[in-house]
Amino acid sequence: MDARSRRSRESLRTAVLDLASRMPVADVTVAAICRTAGITRDTFYRHAESPVHLLAEALAAEIDLAMEILPQAAGIGEGERALLEHVRRRAAVYRGAMHPLLAAPVRSTLEDSIRSGLLLWAALHPHIVPAAFAGDPSAMRIAVAYAAAGTVGAIEEWLRSEDDDIERAVRLILAASPEWWLR
């Protein structure tokens, strides 16, 4: 991507995150994003399908940065904590994307990011993977999908509770996780 496209994409991401922190994502319009970002509708549609898809992409970029800690993490809880710190920092955005569950593109992005993180964790720590999943990519994808969907459900409940205690949320999510992830 050339420098101009990168600047446009960054302006769009900044604009949608700003607007979505102040109003429900369903109320964020392409026109408002374009005004805030200082770009044209044509440029918007070259980068995004809709405001909610743009929001999901912007959140995914932030989650990817937060998950860069996984290769150096001492335990899966560090990754969970980094993810929840991102969610807490963007709580207004996530709450504005819930009706009562997260909007599908935002939820999907969150699940995909968690899946990627879990697969990376398992690859970095193959000794934790139970025999039932080891050497069976399909079984591992099922286990990861189950864990990712459960984590997103827990995050949605945490957002609804308006409890911003990350350490408590990390403890509860890890306590509900299969024990083998924690080895």
Secondary structure, DSSP 8 states (H G I E B T S, - for coil): --HHHHHHHHHHHHHHHHHHTTS-GGG--HHHHHHHHT--HHHHHHH-SSHHHHHHHHHHHHHHHHGGGGGG-SSHHHHHHHHHHHHHHTHHHHHHTBSSSB-HHHHHHHHHHHHHHHHHHHHH-GGGS-TTTTT-HHHHHHHHHHHHHHHHHHHHHHHHHT---HHHHHHHHHHHS-GGGG-
